């Protein structure tokens, strides 16, 4: 069994103000995107003006937060928020859904492209590697927060998380997700962006492989306490990711047929 590093989730505290690792990682992801996304756009021959570029990054940031929150409310805990509607705005208490954020990013991005007359795929492709970076850093934040940990295991790399009421060795599933949904997905989309000149390939690869990776990791991740298992052995994350994987595979097949 490995010893959990037990890093303090609060990086800096000044009076009542806390700067937590989780929030800092998201800030780093957005900052990284702001600094380098313009260069990635060149792989798709897209050259945005400064105002358009700033507006796009701002829209995507809002999409991640608003869409992620709405997704969590609807997918993971609707009964609680129906009884406590004001808690929907309590973002500091946690609760963001990747699937909700992804849907919002696609929607906001599509509307931006329609307004400014850009091809959706030409903008979406360069964004996907940075989305993977954000996911990976977010999972590291979950690991430091000792949340979203895995199921009980007897593997030698199992860890006892301080927030676990049972205090049993568990899979560090946050690190599995950081590796697959972060690092591996970044490599896949970045190589596709550099090697392929067909706009859309990165987008559909991202949708497909995120769904597959998340579906697999959910077998090692502890189901959400308020939901448990759905449909016998499936979790809500697996249902959403399974749908995402199927949509991605179908979209990828149609995309490749069209290009062929």
C-alpha positions as CSV (number, residue, x, y, z in Angstrom):
1,X,0.0,0.0,0.0
2,X,1.2,3.5,-0.9
3,X,1.0,6.3,1.6
4,X,-1.3,9.1,0.5
5,X,0.9,12.3,0.4
6,X,-1.8,14.3,2.3
7,X,-1.0,17.7,0.7
8,X,-2.9,20.6,2.2
9,X,-5.7,21.5,-0.3
10,X,-5.3,25.2,0.7
11,X,-2.2,26.6,-0.9
12,X,-2.4,30.1,0.7
13,X,-4.8,31.5,3.2
14,X,-5.0,35.2,3.9
15,X,-7.7,36.0,6.5
16,X,-10.9,34.5,5.1
17,X,-9.5,34.2,1.6
18,X,-8.3,30.8,0.5
19,X,-6.3,29.9,-2.6
20,X,-6.7,26.2,-3.2
21,X,-4.7,23.9,-5.4
22,X,-7.8,22.9,-7.3
23,X,-8.7,26.4,-8.3
24,X,-5.1,27.3,-9.1
25,X,-4.8,24.3,-11.5
26,X,-7.8,25.6,-13.4
27,X,-6.3,29.1,-13.6
28,X,-3.0,27.6,-14.9
29,X,-5.0,25.6,-17.5
30,X,-6.8,28.8,-18.8
31,X,-3.6,30.8,-18.7
32,X,-1.7,28.1,-20.7
33,X,-4.6,28.1,-23.2
34,X,-4.5,31.9,-23.5
35,X,-0.7,32.0,-24.1
36,X,-0.5,29.1,-26.6
37,X,-3.9,28.5,-28.2
38,X,-3.3,31.2,-30.9
39,X,-0.2,29.2,-32.1
40,X,-2.3,26.0,-32.2
41,X,-4.9,27.8,-34.4
42,X,-2.2,28.1,-37.1
43,X,-2.3,24.4,-37.6
44,X,-5.8,25.0,-39.0
45,X,-5.0,28.3,-40.7
46,X,-7.1,30.4,-38.3
47,X,-6.0,33.9,-37.4
48,X,-8.2,35.6,-34.9
49,X,-8.0,39.2,-34.0
50,X,-7.2,40.1,-30.4
51,X,-10.7,41.0,-29.5
52,X,-12.2,37.8,-31.1
53,X,-9.5,35.7,-29.4
54,X,-10.2,37.2,-26.0
55,X,-13.9,36.9,-26.4
56,X,-13.6,33.2,-27.4
57,X,-11.4,32.3,-24.5
58,X,-13.8,34.2,-22.1
59,X,-16.8,32.3,-23.6
60,X,-15.0,28.9,-23.2
61,X,-14.1,29.8,-19.6
62,X,-17.7,30.7,-18.8
63,X,-18.9,27.5,-20.5
64,X,-16.7,25.3,-18.4
65,X,-18.0,26.9,-15.2
66,X,-21.7,27.4,-16.0
67,X,-22.1,24.3,-18.1
68,X,-20.2,22.2,-15.5
69,X,-22.3,23.4,-12.7
70,X,-25.6,22.9,-14.5
71,X,-24.5,19.5,-15.6
72,X,-23.7,18.5,-12.0
73,X,-27.0,19.8,-10.8
74,X,-29.0,17.9,-13.4
75,X,-27.0,14.7,-13.7
76,X,-25.7,14.1,-10.2
77,X,-27.9,15.7,-7.5
78,X,-31.1,17.1,-8.9
79,X,-33.2,16.3,-5.8
80,X,-30.9,18.2,-3.4
81,X,-30.8,21.3,-5.5
82,X,-34.5,21.2,-6.1
83,X,-34.9,21.5,-2.4
84,X,-32.0,24.0,-2.0
85,X,-32.1,26.1,-5.2
86,X,-29.8,28.8,-3.8
87,X,-27.1,26.2,-3.3
88,X,-26.7,26.0,-7.1
89,X,-24.7,29.2,-6.9
90,X,-22.4,27.9,-4.1
91,X,-19.6,27.0,-6.4
92,X,-17.1,27.1,-3.6
93,X,-18.7,24.0,-2.2
94,X,-17.6,22.1,-5.3
95,X,-19.6,20.1,-7.9
96,X,-18.8,20.4,-11.6
97,X,-19.6,17.9,-14.3
98,X,-17.2,17.5,-17.2
99,X,-20.0,16.4,-19.5
100,X,-22.0,19.5,-18.7
101,X,-19.0,21.7,-19.3
102,X,-18.2,19.9,-22.6
103,X,-21.8,20.4,-23.9
104,X,-21.7,24.1,-23.0
105,X,-18.2,24.5,-24.7
106,X,-19.5,22.9,-27.9
107,X,-22.7,25.1,-27.9
108,X,-20.9,28.3,-27.0
109,X,-18.2,27.6,-29.6
110,X,-20.7,26.8,-32.3
111,X,-22.6,30.1,-31.6
112,X,-19.3,32.0,-31.7
113,X,-18.4,30.4,-35.1
114,X,-21.8,31.3,-36.5
115,X,-21.5,34.9,-35.4
116,X,-18.0,35.4,-36.7
117,X,-18.3,33.2,-39.8
118,X,-15.7,30.6,-38.8
119,X,-15.7,26.9,-39.5
120,X,-16.5,25.1,-36.2
121,X,-14.0,22.3,-36.7
122,X,-11.2,24.7,-37.5
123,X,-11.6,26.3,-34.1
124,X,-12.6,23.1,-32.2
125,X,-9.6,21.0,-33.2
126,X,-6.9,23.3,-31.7
127,X,-8.9,23.6,-28.5
128,X,-9.0,19.9,-27.7
129,X,-5.4,19.5,-26.5
130,X,-5.9,22.3,-24.0
131,X,-9.2,20.7,-22.9
132,X,-7.2,17.6,-22.1
133,X,-4.7,19.7,-20.1
134,X,-7.5,21.2,-18.1
135,X,-9.0,17.8,-17.4
136,X,-5.6,16.4,-16.3
137,X,-4.9,19.3,-13.9
138,X,-8.4,19.2,-12.6
139,X,-8.0,15.5,-11.7
140,X,-4.7,16.3,-9.9
141,X,-6.7,18.9,-7.9
142,X,-9.3,16.2,-7.0
143,X,-6.4,14.0,-5.8
144,X,-5.1,16.8,-3.5
145,X,-8.6,17.4,-2.2
146,X,-8.9,13.6,-1.5
147,X,-12.2,13.5,-3.4
148,X,-13.6,11.4,-6.2
149,X,-11.3,8.5,-5.0
150,X,-11.6,4.9,-6.2
151,X,-13.1,1.7,-5.0
152,X,-11.6,-0.5,-2.3
153,X,-8.6,-2.5,-3.6
154,X,-5.9,-4.9,-2.4
155,X,-3.4,-3.7,-5.0
156,X,0.0,-2.5,-3.7
157,X,-0.7,1.0,-5.0
158,X,-3.9,1.4,-3.0
159,X,-4.1,4.5,-0.8
160,X,-6.1,5.4,2.3
161,X,-7.6,8.9,1.7
162,X,-8.2,11.1,4.8
163,X,-11.7,11.9,3.7
164,X,-12.8,8.3,3.4
165,X,-15.1,7.4,6.3
166,X,-14.2,3.7,6.0
167,X,-10.4,4.4,5.9
168,X,-9.8,1.5,3.5
169,X,-7.1,1.2,0.8
170,X,-8.6,2.6,-2.5
171,X,-7.6,3.0,-6.1
172,X,-6.2,6.5,-6.7
173,X,-8.6,6.8,-9.6
174,X,-8.0,10.5,-9.9
175,X,-4.5,9.8,-11.1
176,X,-5.8,7.2,-13.6
177,X,-8.0,9.9,-15.0
178,X,-5.2,12.5,-15.0
179,X,-3.1,10.1,-17.0
180,X,-5.6,8.8,-19.5
181,X,-8.0,11.8,-19.9
182,X,-5.2,14.3,-19.5
183,X,-1.8,13.2,-20.7
184,X,-2.8,10.4,-23.2
185,X,-5.7,12.4,-24.6
186,X,-3.4,15.4,-25.0
187,X,-0.9,13.3,-27.0
188,X,-3.6,11.9,-29.2
189,X,-5.2,15.2,-30.1
190,X,-1.9,17.1,-30.5
191,X,-0.5,14.5,-32.9
192,X,-3.7,14.5,-34.9
193,X,-3.6,18.3,-35.0
194,X,-0.1,18.4,-36.3
195,X,-0.2,15.4,-38.7
196,X,-3.7,15.8,-40.2
197,X,-4.9,18.7,-42.2
198,X,-8.6,17.6,-42.1
199,X,-10.5,19.9,-39.7
200,X,-12.7,17.8,-37.3
201,X,-10.5,14.8,-36.8
202,X,-9.2,16.1,-33.4
203,X,-12.7,17.0,-32.2
204,X,-14.1,13.5,-32.9
205,X,-11.0,11.8,-31.5
206,X,-11.4,13.8,-28.3
207,X,-15.1,12.9,-28.0
208,X,-14.4,9.2,-28.7
209,X,-11.4,8.6,-26.5
210,X,-12.6,10.7,-23.5
211,X,-15.8,8.6,-23.5
212,X,-13.8,5.4,-23.6
213,X,-11.2,6.3,-21.1
214,X,-13.8,7.7,-18.6
215,X,-16.0,4.6,-19.0
216,X,-13.0,2.3,-18.2
217,X,-11.8,4.3,-15.2
218,X,-15.3,4.4,-13.7
219,X,-14.9,0.7,-13.0
220,X,-12.2,1.7,-10.4
221,X,-13.8,4.9,-9.2
222,X,-16.2,5.0,-6.2
223,X,-19.7,5.9,-7.4
224,X,-21.2,9.1,-6.1
225,X,-22.7,8.6,-2.7
226,X,-26.1,10.1,-3.5
227,X,-26.5,8.1,-6.7
228,X,-24.7,4.8,-6.2
229,X,-25.0,2.4,-9.2
230,X,-27.5,2.9,-11.9
231,X,-28.7,0.0,-14.1
232,X,-27.1,-2.7,-11.9
233,X,-23.4,-2.1,-12.3
234,X,-23.2,1.2,-14.2
235,X,-22.5,4.6,-12.7
236,X,-23.9,7.9,-13.9
237,X,-20.4,8.8,-15.2
238,X,-20.3,5.6,-17.3
239,X,-23.8,6.2,-18.7
240,X,-22.8,9.7,-19.8
241,X,-19.4,8.6,-21.0
242,X,-20.8,5.6,-22.8
243,X,-23.2,7.9,-24.7
244,X,-20.3,10.2,-25.5
245,X,-18.1,7.3,-26.8
246,X,-20.9,6.0,-29.0
247,X,-21.6,9.5,-30.4
248,X,-17.8,10.0,-30.9
249,X,-17.4,6.7,-32.7
250,X,-20.4,7.3,-35.0
251,X,-19.2,10.8,-35.7
252,X,-15.6,9.7,-36.4
253,X,-16.8,7.0,-38.8
254,X,-19.1,9.4,-40.7
255,X,-16.3,12.0,-40.7
256,X,-13.7,9.6,-42.2
257,X,-16.2,8.3,-44.8
258,X,-16.9,11.8,-45.9
259,X,-13.2,12.6,-46.2
260,X,-12.6,9.4,-48.1
